């Protein structure tokens, strides 16, 4: 790229990560690459992983992202193995379309062995032998909500011989520094880098692309400044900066952009526990979104539903359950108009939750059955990754509580079919009733 060309801030940051990875993989003793990130850099790491799969990317390594939450060392291996099965199944189906077959199955081990980090390595080694063209297979661990007990698991991992075709990439939040102990214990094996991608500057660069006099460019810059003030909980700056994007949106007739500004300001109020003001903004956003829909803007109804969900969450936080129930009922009606079965399921589920809080058991049961009916219309991959287990537990609890034995058994059978036979294990407080 010659100096006269303007660089792309996103591409520049992906290139920086590519260089860091190359530096790591050239170190003879390095086994675990540890990237310390800020919370706004996570999406950039995911973008780096996405670009690694592109054919034109020269990186010869195959990255596998894992999002299992770390709770205890004894449970983490099992969670990763389950996630690995899901990843391999998805990849097998995609590669089969291209005529590439991966015949990979896990070797059985005793229960104690399956809890150890080395078992995860062994399965990855077997998989690496099946991946065509990859020099290294690299599990990428996002140990969100982790604890310093992660040190124990990574130590156990490093006490096993690392297969030559494996390396580990661990993404860790900079403010947590969870793996300092293991990095100090294994300085040659665990290589730490602070990414420092400066995402606010990247966003400013992106917002400034185009003619500075163009209303769209002006709006992007003003909205970004407002976003940063809201993230910093600087209310005086939020109140000062909201004027420009609101005026631009009104001048240009961008009603949906005006809704976005009010929603952003509402989040600032929530961050400072000023809930009545947040509710006013969400209500204003809902009114504007309905106006946009009436004027023929197809996005208007979508924003109206989002505004109602936002309003409902604040009302629940304020324990205003009757009003919240009505809000979610309205959101469900609008979602029906959109043909959005997922949003209808969520709205009816939350309506049922609020009605339960009001001790309106029959009404709650009816709302939650309507949520289940919407769930039946979802595509399988969406349904299996939805909040259906939580809905299922609420329904069974209500049926049990009200003595609806026949309905309980029918619901249990339907949930087993829709959410899978082990769906109750996905709800931390799940319990099986005897009816």
C-alpha positions in Angstrom: 0.0 0.0 0.0 1.5 3.3 -1.0 1.5 6.2 1.5 -1.1 8.2 -0.5 -3.7 5.6 0.2 -5.8 5.9 3.4 -5.4 2.8 5.6 -8.5 0.8 6.8 -8.5 1.0 10.6 -10.1 -2.5 10.9 -7.7 -4.1 8.5 -4.8 -2.5 10.3 -5.8 -4.0 13.6 -6.4 -7.4 12.1 -2.9 -7.2 10.5 -1.4 -6.4 14.0 -3.0 -9.5 15.4 -1.7 -11.6 12.5 1.8 -10.3 13.2 1.5 -11.1 16.9 0.5 -14.6 16.1 3.3 -15.1 13.6 5.8 -13.9 16.3 4.4 -16.3 18.8 4.5 -19.4 16.5 8.1 -18.7 15.7 9.2 -19.1 19.3 10.6 -22.6 19.7 9.2 -23.3 23.2 6.0 -21.3 23.1 2.8 -23.4 23.6 0.2 -21.0 24.9 -0.4 -17.6 23.4 -2.1 -15.3 25.9 -3.8 -12.1 24.6 -4.9 -9.5 27.1 -7.8 -7.5 25.6 -10.1 -4.7 26.6 -13.8 -5.5 26.4 -14.3 -3.5 23.2 -11.6 -5.6 21.5 -13.3 -9.0 21.7 -15.2 -8.5 18.4 -11.9 -7.6 16.7 -10.4 -10.9 17.9 -13.4 -12.7 16.4 -12.8 -10.8 13.1 -9.2 -11.9 13.1 -10.5 -15.5 13.5 -13.0 -15.1 10.7 -10.4 -13.7 8.3 -8.1 -16.7 9.0 -10.7 -19.0 7.4 -10.6 -17.1 4.1 -8.9 -18.8 1.2 -6.7 -15.8 0.4 -5.4 -15.6 4.0 -1.8 -17.0 4.1 -2.1 -18.2 7.7 -1.7 -22.1 7.6 -3.3 -22.6 11.0 -6.9 -23.7 11.8 -8.5 -21.8 14.7 -11.3 -23.3 16.7 -13.1 -20.8 19.0 -14.5 -22.1 22.4 -16.9 -20.0 24.5 -17.6 -22.4 27.4 -17.6 -20.5 30.7 -15.0 -21.6 33.2 -16.4 -22.4 36.6 -14.3 -25.2 38.0 -11.2 -27.0 36.6 -13.0 -30.4 37.0 -15.9 -29.2 34.9 -14.1 -27.2 32.2 -12.7 -30.1 30.2 -16.1 -31.7 29.9 -17.6 -28.4 28.8 -14.9 -28.0 26.1 -15.3 -31.5 24.9 -19.0 -31.1 24.4 -18.4 -27.8 22.5 -15.8 -29.6 20.4 -18.3 -32.2 19.4 -20.7 -29.4 18.3 -18.0 -27.6 16.3 -16.8 -30.8 14.6 -20.4 -31.8 13.7 -21.0 -28.4 12.1 -17.7 -28.5 10.2 -18.3 -32.1 9.0 -21.6 -31.0 7.5 -20.1 -28.0 5.8 -17.0 -29.8 4.5 -19.2 -32.7 3.2 -20.9 -30.3 0.9 -17.4 -29.7 -0.7 -16.6 -33.4 -0.9 -14.3 -33.4 2.1 -14.9 -36.0 4.8 -13.7 -35.8 8.4 -14.2 -39.1 10.2 -13.5 -38.1 13.8 -14.8 -39.8 16.9 -13.8 -39.4 20.5 -12.0 -42.3 22.2 -13.8 -43.4 25.3 -11.9 -42.8 28.6 -12.9 -43.4 32.3 -14.8 -40.7 34.0 -11.9 -39.4 36.0 -9.6 -39.2 32.9 -12.3 -37.3 31.0 -12.2 -34.4 33.5 -8.5 -33.8 33.0 -7.1 -31.2 30.6 -4.9 -33.8 28.9 -8.0 -35.5 27.6 -9.0 -32.4 25.7 -5.5 -32.2 24.2 -5.7 -35.9 23.1 -9.0 -35.3 21.3 -7.6 -32.2 19.6 -4.6 -34.2 18.5 -6.9 -36.8 16.9 -8.8 -34.0 15.2 -5.7 -32.3 13.9 -4.7 -35.4 12.0 -8.0 -35.1 10.1 -7.9 -31.4 9.2 -6.5 -31.1 5.6 -3.8 -28.4 5.0 -3.5 -27.1 8.6 0.0 -26.8 10.1 -1.5 -26.2 13.6 -4.9 -26.7 15.1 -5.4 -23.9 17.6 -8.2 -24.0 20.2 -9.1 -20.4 21.1 -10.5 -20.1 24.6 -12.7 -17.2 25.7 -12.9 -18.0 29.4 -15.6 -15.4 30.1 -16.7 -15.1 33.8 -13.6 -17.1 34.7 -11.7 -17.1 38.0 -8.1 -17.5 39.0 -8.8 -21.2 39.3 -8.2 -21.2 35.6 -4.5 -21.2 36.5 -4.9 -24.8 37.8 -6.4 -26.0 34.6 -3.8 -24.4 32.3 -1.0 -25.7 34.6 -2.4 -29.2 34.2 -2.6 -28.6 30.5 1.1 -27.6 30.3 2.1 -30.6 32.4 1.0 -32.8 29.5 3.2 -33.1 26.4 1.8 -30.7 23.8 1.3 -32.4 20.4 3.5 -30.8 17.7 0.5 -29.8 15.7 -1.3 -28.0 18.5 -1.0 -24.6 20.2 -3.4 -22.8 22.5 -4.7 -19.2 22.2 -6.3 -17.8 25.4 -8.2 -14.5 25.3 -8.2 -12.8 28.7 -9.6 -9.4 29.8 -6.8 -7.0 30.6 -8.5 -5.8 33.8 -8.7 -9.3 35.2 -5.2 -10.7 34.6 -6.3 -14.2 35.6 -3.4 -16.2 34.4 -0.5 -14.2 35.8 0.6 -17.1 38.0 0.8 -19.7 35.3 2.5 -17.2 32.9 5.2 -16.6 35.6 5.6 -20.3 36.3 6.0 -21.1 32.5 7.7 -18.0 31.0 8.9 -19.7 27.9 5.7 -21.7 27.2 3.1 -19.0 28.0 3.7 -15.8 25.9 1.6 -12.8 26.9 0.7 -9.9 24.6 -1.4 -6.8 25.4 -3.3 -6.1 22.2 -3.9 -2.3 22.7 -6.0 -2.0 19.5 -7.4 1.4 20.5 -10.9 0.7 19.3 -12.2 4.2 20.1 -9.7 5.7 17.6 -10.6 3.0 15.0 -14.3 4.0 15.4 -13.4 7.7 15.0 -11.5 6.9 11.8 -14.4 4.9 10.4 -16.9 7.6 11.4 -14.9 10.2 9.5 -14.8 8.3 6.2 -16.4 10.4 3.5 -17.2 14.1 2.9 -17.0 15.9 6.3 -19.9 18.1 5.1 -22.2 15.1 4.4 -25.0 14.8 7.0 -24.4 11.0 7.2 -20.7 11.6 8.1 -21.7 14.3 10.6 -24.2 12.0 12.2 -21.8 9.1 12.5 -19.2 11.3 14.2 -21.7 12.9 16.6 -23.3 9.5 17.5 -19.9 8.0 18.2 -19.0 10.8 20.5 -22.3 10.4 22.3 -21.7 6.6 22.6 -18.3 7.2 24.3 -19.8 9.7 26.7 -22.6 7.2 27.6 -20.0 4.4 28.1 -18.1 6.6 30.4 -21.3 7.5 32.4 -20.6 11.2 31.8 -24.2 12.5 32.0 -23.4 16.2 31.5 -21.5 15.2 28.3 -24.3 13.0 27.2 -26.8 15.8 27.6 -24.6 18.2 25.7 -23.7 15.8 22.9 -27.1 14.4 22.2 -28.3 17.7 20.6 -26.3 17.4 17.4 -27.3 13.9 16.3 -30.9 14.5 17.3 -31.0 17.7 15.2 -29.3 16.0 12.2 -31.8 13.1 12.4 -34.8 15.4 12.5 -33.4 17.7 9.7 -32.9 14.7 7.4 -36.1 12.9 8.4 -34.2 9.9 9.8 -36.7 8.8 12.4 -35.1 5.5 13.0 -31.8 7.3 13.8 -33.6 9.5 16.2 -34.8 6.4 18.0 -31.3 5.1 18.2 -30.1 8.3 19.9 -32.9 8.1 22.5 -32.1 4.5 23.1 -28.4 5.3 23.6 -29.2 8.2 26.0 -31.5 5.8 28.0 -28.6 3.4 28.5 -26.6 6.3 30.0 -29.5 7.0 32.5 -29.6 3.3 33.4 -25.9 3.3 34.1 -26.5 6.1 36.6 -29.7 4.5 38.1 -32.0 7.2 36.7 -34.6 4.7 35.7 -37.7 7.0 35.2 -35.7 9.1 32.7 -34.6 6.0 30.9 -38.2 4.8 30.7 -39.2 8.2 29.2 -36.6 7.8 26.5 -37.6 4.3 25.6 -41.3 5.4 25.5 -40.3 8.3 23.2 -38.3 5.9 21.0 -41.4 3.5 20.8 -43.6 6.4 19.7 -41.2 7.5 17.0 -40.7 4.0 15.8 -44.4 3.5 15.4 -44.5 6.8 13.5 -41.8 5.6 11.2 -43.7 2.3 10.6 -46.9 4.3 9.8 -44.9 6.3 7.3 -43.8 3.1 5.5 -40.4 2.5 7.0 -40.0 -1.3 7.4 -37.5 -0.9 10.2 -39.9 1.1 12.3 -41.8 -2.0 13.7 -38.5 -3.7 14.5 -37.3 -0.7 16.5 -40.7 -0.5 18.2 -40.3 -4.1 19.5 -36.8 -3.4 20.7 -38.0 -0.3 22.5 -40.6 -2.3 24.3 -38.1 -5.0 25.3 -35.8 -2.3 26.7 -38.7 -0.7 28.5 -39.8 -4.0 29.9 -36.3 -4.8 31.3 -36.2 -1.5 33.2 -39.7 -2.1 34.6 -38.7 -5.5 35.8 -35.6 -3.9 37.5 -38.0 -1.5 39.2 -40.3 -4.4 40.1 -43.2 -2.9 38.2 -44.4 -6.3 37.1 -48.0 -5.5 36.0 -46.8 -2.7 33.7 -44.0 -4.9 32.4 -46.4 -7.7 31.6 -48.5 -5.3 29.5 -45.3 -4.0 27.8 -44.2 -7.5 26.8 -47.7 -8.4 25.7 -47.6 -5.5 23.3 -44.1 -6.5 22.1 -45.5 -10.0 21.4 -48.3 -8.6 19.3 -45.9 -6.5 17.2 -43.5 -9.4 16.8 -46.5 -11.4 15.4 -47.1 -8.6 12.9 -43.4 -9.0 11.9 -43.6 -12.7 11.7 -40.7 -12.9 14.1 -41.3 -16.1 16.1 -38.2 -15.7 18.2 -39.1 -12.3 19.5 -42.7 -13.4 20.1 -41.4 -16.4 22.1 -39.2 -14.1 24.2 -41.9 -11.5 24.7 -44.5 -14.1 25.8 -41.9 -15.8 28.1 -41.2 -12.5 29.8 -44.9 -11.7 30.0 -45.4 -15.0 31.7 -42.5 -14.3 34.1 -44.1 -10.9 35.1 -47.5 -12.4 35.6 -46.0 -15.1 37.8 -44.5 -12.2 39.9 -48.1 -10.9 40.2 -49.3 -14.3 41.3 -51.6 -14.5 38.3 -50.8 -18.2 37.7 -53.4 -19.0 35.1 -52.6 -16.0 33.0 -48.9 -16.7 33.3 -49.4 -20.3 32.2 -51.4 -19.2 29.2 -48.7 -16.7 28.1 -45.9 -19.3 28.5 -47.9 -21.8 26.4 -48.2 -19.2 23.7 -44.4 -18.7 24.0 -43.9 -22.5 23.5 -46.2 -22.4 20.4 -43.9 -19.7 19.0 -40.8 -21.8 19.8 -42.3 -24.7 17.7 -42.1 -22.5 14.7 -38.4 -21.7 15.0 -35.7 -23.3 12.9 -34.0 -26.1 14.9 -30.6 -24.5 15.2 -32.2 -21.3 16.6 -34.5 -23.1 18.9 -31.7 -25.3 20.4 -29.7 -22.2 21.2 -32.5 -20.2 22.6 -34.0 -19.6 26.1 -36.4 -22.6 25.6 -35.0 -24.5 28.6 -35.9 -21.6 30.9 -39.3 -21.4 29.4 -39.7 -25.1 29.7 -38.8 -25.1 33.4 -41.2 -22.2 34.1 -44.0 -24.1 32.3 -43.4 -27.4 34.1 -43.1 -25.6 37.5 -46.5 -23.9 36.9 -48.2 -27.1 35.7 -46.9 -28.9 38.8 -47.9 -26.1 41.1 -51.4 -26.0 39.7 -51.9 -29.7 39.7 -52.2 -30.1 35.9 -50.8 -33.6 35.8 -52.1 -34.4 32.2 -50.8 -31.1 30.9 -47.5 -31.5 32.8 -46.8 -34.9 31.1 -47.8 -33.5 27.6 -45.6 -30.5 28.1 -42.6 -32.6 29.2 -42.9 -34.8 26.2 -43.1 -31.8 23.9 -40.1 -30.1 25.5 -38.1 -33.3 25.2 -38.9 -33.3 21.5 -38.2 -29.6 20.9 -35.2 -28.9 23.2 -33.6 -32.4 23.4 -33.8 -35.0 26.2 -31.2 -33.3 28.4 -32.7 -29.8 28.2 -33.2 -29.5 31.9 -29.5 -29.8 32.6 -29.1 -26.4 30.8 -31.0 -24.6 33.5 -28.9 -24.3 36.7 -31.8 -24.6 39.1 -33.7 -27.2 37.1 -35.5 -29.9 39.0 -37.5 -32.9 37.9 -41.0 -33.2 39.5 -42.7 -36.4 40.2 -46.3 -36.2 39.0 
